[in-house]
Amino acid sequence: MNSVVTLISDYGHSSQYTAALKGKIATLLPSANVIDLCHHIEPFDVTAAAFFLKQVYANFPDGTWHFICVDTSFSLHKQLLIVEYSSQFFVGADNGIFSLLFDELPSQVFRIQESFYKQNDLFPEKNVFPLVLQRYLEQKSFDGFAVSSSIKGIKKSLQPTIEENGINGTVLLIDGYQNAITNISKDIFEKVRAGRNFTVFYKRKHTIKKISTHYHENDEGDELMLFNENGYLEIAMYRGKSSQLLGLRQGAGIVIEFEN
């Protein structure tokens, strides 16, 4: 039976883990359409994985299964979960990612039963996730391998800190163009801004005081700020690598001050 399966991991480029996982999926689900989202998440960085997946999953069709292959240790997190949300399915460890991925905690949460795998399994992404999907497609239910549960791993929200005259945000991802994508959404920015002038501070003395609508508005090599397709603030550089040249890294702070 056809199914769309996406993979997001911290395996790195040309990893044997990715190859092994795809091999198992091809064996159990030969007609599955497997799509690589990203394999360059920093090791164990569930915040970056959640932010990446949050920006893309709505583009996939109903019934898509997302395998979240980041920080999946059962002995550490005690639960492997299947979360049904917006007619899609998300499989991963209860490591806090599900509290970051959705705006509110989902109600359709299922714990994969321990009898379905070995508790000391070092590679549940390969040995459990495809098998779970195979079983679900065969019987169209979680009977016999998953039971109702709840999300217990809770992490700090992806939302920035909001003050009366400012916003404190964070760079959560560096994309393939070396643009720095922050957790500051356009909706939050405009709500706090309330029509006021602003200054964006990053890397101490670097500032931006205007919003661009296209990457090519500035001269080549000049930094700019815009809201990307998903509505998040980016610091970019026209035909330049802003993250590399400006010293912006994942986790860097971004401060926006509004005129009082």
C-alpha positions as CSV (number, residue, x, y, z in Angstrom):
1,M,0.0,0.0,0.0
2,N,1.3,3.4,-0.9
3,S,2.4,5.8,1.9
4,V,4.5,9.0,2.1
5,V,7.3,8.7,4.7
6,T,9.5,11.6,5.5
7,L,12.9,11.3,7.4
8,I,14.5,14.0,9.5
9,S,17.7,13.0,11.4
10,D,21.0,14.0,12.9
11,Y,22.8,11.3,11.0
12,G,24.9,13.6,8.9
13,H,25.8,13.5,5.2
14,S,26.2,10.1,3.5
15,S,25.5,8.2,6.7
16,Q,25.3,4.4,6.9
17,Y,22.4,4.9,9.3
18,T,20.3,6.7,6.6
19,A,21.1,3.9,4.2
20,A,20.2,1.2,6.6
21,L,16.9,2.9,7.5
22,K,15.9,3.3,3.9
23,G,16.8,-0.3,3.3
24,K,14.5,-1.5,6.0
25,I,11.7,0.7,4.7
26,A,12.2,-0.7,1.2
27,T,12.0,-4.2,2.6
28,L,8.9,-3.8,4.6
29,L,7.2,-1.1,2.5
30,P,8.4,-1.4,-1.0
31,S,5.8,1.0,-2.4
32,A,6.4,3.8,0.1
33,N,7.4,7.2,-1.2
34,V,10.4,8.1,1.1
35,I,11.3,11.7,1.2
36,D,14.5,13.1,2.9
37,L,13.7,16.3,4.8
38,C,17.0,16.9,6.5
39,H,19.9,14.8,7.8
40,H,22.0,17.7,9.0
41,I,20.3,18.5,12.3
42,E,23.0,18.9,15.0
43,P,23.3,15.8,17.2
44,F,20.5,15.5,19.7
45,D,19.1,19.0,18.8
46,V,15.4,18.4,19.1
47,T,14.7,22.1,19.1
48,A,16.2,22.6,15.6
49,A,14.4,19.4,14.4
50,A,11.1,20.6,15.7
51,F,11.5,24.0,14.1
52,F,12.5,22.5,10.8
53,L,9.6,20.1,10.7
54,K,7.1,22.7,11.9
55,Q,7.9,24.8,8.8
56,V,7.3,22.0,6.3
57,Y,4.9,19.3,7.4
58,A,1.7,21.2,6.4
59,N,2.9,20.9,2.8
60,F,2.5,17.1,2.9
61,P,-0.7,15.1,2.1
62,D,-3.0,13.6,4.7
63,G,-1.8,10.3,5.9
64,T,1.9,11.2,5.7
65,W,4.2,9.5,8.3
66,H,7.1,11.6,9.6
67,F,10.0,9.6,11.2
68,I,11.8,11.8,13.6
69,C,15.2,10.3,14.0
70,V,16.8,12.6,16.6
71,D,17.6,11.6,20.2
72,T,15.6,8.4,20.1
73,S,17.0,6.5,23.2
74,F,14.2,4.5,24.8
75,S,16.3,4.0,28.0
76,L,16.6,7.8,28.4
77,H,13.1,9.0,27.4
78,K,11.0,5.9,28.4
79,Q,8.5,6.3,25.6
80,L,8.4,6.0,21.8
81,L,5.3,7.8,20.6
82,I,3.1,8.0,17.5
83,V,1.3,11.3,17.5
84,E,-1.6,11.9,15.1
85,Y,-2.1,15.6,14.3
86,S,-3.7,17.4,11.4
87,S,-4.3,14.0,9.6
88,Q,-0.6,13.2,9.7
89,F,1.4,10.9,11.9
90,F,4.7,11.7,13.7
91,V,6.9,9.0,15.2
92,G,9.7,9.7,17.6
93,A,10.9,9.5,21.2
94,D,9.2,11.4,24.0
95,N,12.2,13.7,24.3
96,G,10.4,17.1,24.2
97,I,10.1,17.4,20.5
98,F,6.3,17.0,20.4
99,S,5.9,19.8,22.9
100,L,7.9,22.1,20.5
101,L,6.5,20.9,17.3
102,F,2.8,21.9,17.8
103,D,1.2,25.0,19.0
104,E,-0.8,23.0,21.5
105,L,-0.2,19.5,22.8
106,P,-2.0,16.9,20.6
107,S,-4.7,14.7,22.1
108,Q,-4.1,11.7,19.8
109,V,-1.0,10.3,21.3
110,F,-0.1,6.6,21.3
111,R,2.8,4.8,23.1
112,I,4.5,2.0,21.2
113,Q,4.3,-1.0,23.5
114,E,7.6,-2.2,24.9
115,S,6.7,-5.8,23.9
116,F,7.0,-4.6,20.3
117,Y,10.8,-4.1,20.5
118,K,13.9,-4.6,22.6
119,Q,14.4,-2.0,25.4
120,N,18.1,-1.9,24.7
121,D,17.6,-1.3,21.0
122,L,20.2,1.2,19.8
123,F,18.5,1.8,16.5
124,P,14.7,2.0,17.0
125,E,14.4,4.3,13.9
126,K,15.3,1.3,11.8
127,N,14.0,-1.6,13.9
128,V,10.7,-0.2,15.2
129,F,9.5,2.8,13.1
130,P,9.1,1.0,9.7
131,L,7.5,-2.1,11.4
132,V,5.0,0.1,13.2
133,L,4.0,1.7,9.9
134,Q,3.7,-1.7,8.2
135,R,1.5,-2.9,10.9
136,Y,-0.7,0.2,10.8
137,L,-1.2,0.0,7.1
138,E,-2.1,-3.7,7.3
139,Q,-4.8,-3.3,10.0
140,K,-5.7,0.5,9.9
141,S,-5.4,0.7,13.7
142,F,-2.9,0.7,16.5
143,D,-4.3,-2.5,18.0
144,G,-1.7,-4.8,19.4
145,F,1.3,-2.5,19.2
146,A,0.4,0.9,20.6
147,V,-1.9,2.2,23.4
148,S,-3.2,5.6,24.3
149,S,-0.7,7.8,26.2
150,S,0.3,11.4,26.7
151,I,3.3,13.5,26.0
152,K,5.5,13.7,29.1
153,G,8.6,15.3,27.7
154,I,8.1,19.0,27.8
155,K,10.7,21.6,26.6
156,K,10.7,25.3,26.6
157,S,8.6,26.8,23.9
158,L,10.0,27.9,20.5
159,Q,8.4,31.3,21.1
160,P,10.6,34.4,21.6
161,T,10.4,36.5,24.8
162,I,8.1,39.5,24.4
163,E,8.4,42.7,26.2
164,E,6.5,46.0,25.9
165,N,9.2,47.6,23.8
166,G,11.1,44.7,22.5
167,I,11.4,41.0,21.4
168,N,14.3,38.7,22.3
169,G,14.6,35.9,19.8
170,T,17.0,33.2,18.8
171,V,18.5,31.8,15.6
172,L,17.1,28.3,15.3
173,L,18.3,27.2,11.9
174,I,21.0,28.1,9.3
175,D,19.6,27.2,5.9
176,G,21.5,26.0,2.8
177,Y,22.1,29.6,1.7
178,Q,23.6,30.4,5.1
179,N,20.6,32.6,6.0
180,A,19.9,32.7,9.7
181,I,16.3,31.8,10.5
182,T,15.0,33.0,13.8
183,N,12.0,32.0,16.0
184,I,10.4,35.5,15.6
185,S,7.3,35.3,13.5
186,K,5.8,38.1,11.5
187,D,2.6,38.0,13.5
188,I,4.4,38.5,16.8
189,F,6.7,41.2,15.3
190,E,3.8,43.2,13.9
191,K,1.7,42.8,17.1
192,V,4.5,44.1,19.4
193,R,5.6,46.7,16.8
194,A,2.2,48.4,16.6
195,G,3.4,50.6,13.8
196,R,6.6,51.8,15.6
197,N,10.1,52.2,14.2
198,F,12.5,49.4,15.2
199,T,16.1,48.4,15.4
200,V,17.3,44.8,15.1
201,F,20.5,44.0,17.0
202,Y,22.7,41.0,16.4
203,K,26.3,40.2,17.0
204,R,26.6,43.2,19.3
205,K,27.1,46.2,16.9
206,H,25.3,44.9,13.8
207,T,21.9,46.5,13.3
208,I,19.1,46.5,10.7
209,K,16.3,49.1,10.6
210,K,14.1,48.1,7.7
211,I,12.2,45.1,6.4
212,S,13.0,43.9,2.9
213,T,10.5,42.0,0.7
214,H,13.1,40.3,-1.6
215,Y,16.6,38.9,-1.2
216,H,17.9,41.1,-4.0
217,E,16.8,44.5,-2.6
218,N,20.2,45.3,-1.2
219,D,23.6,45.4,-3.0
220,E,25.5,42.2,-3.3
221,G,27.1,41.3,0.0
222,D,24.9,43.6,2.1
223,E,22.9,42.0,5.0
224,L,19.1,42.4,5.1
225,M,16.1,41.3,7.1
226,L,12.9,39.8,5.8
227,F,10.2,37.4,6.7
228,N,10.5,34.1,4.8
229,E,7.8,32.1,3.1
230,N,6.8,30.5,6.5
231,G,6.6,33.9,8.2
232,Y,9.8,33.8,10.2
233,L,12.4,36.5,10.5
234,E,15.5,35.8,8.5
235,I,18.8,37.7,8.4
236,A,20.2,37.1,5.0
237,M,22.7,38.5,2.5
238,Y,22.1,39.0,-1.2
239,R,24.4,36.5,-3.0
240,G,26.5,36.1,0.2
241,K,26.7,33.7,3.1
242,S,25.3,35.8,5.9
243,S,25.8,33.3,8.7
244,Q,29.4,32.7,7.8
245,L,30.3,36.3,7.0
246,L,28.4,37.8,9.9
247,G,29.4,35.2,12.5
248,L,25.8,34.2,13.1
249,R,25.4,30.7,14.5
250,Q,22.5,28.5,15.6
251,G,21.5,29.7,19.1
252,A,22.7,33.3,18.6
253,G,20.5,35.9,20.2
254,I,18.5,38.5,18.2
255,V,17.1,41.6,19.9
256,I,14.5,43.9,18.5
257,E,13.9,47.2,20.1
258,F,10.9,49.4,19.3
259,E,10.7,53.2,19.8
260,N,8.9,54.0,23.0
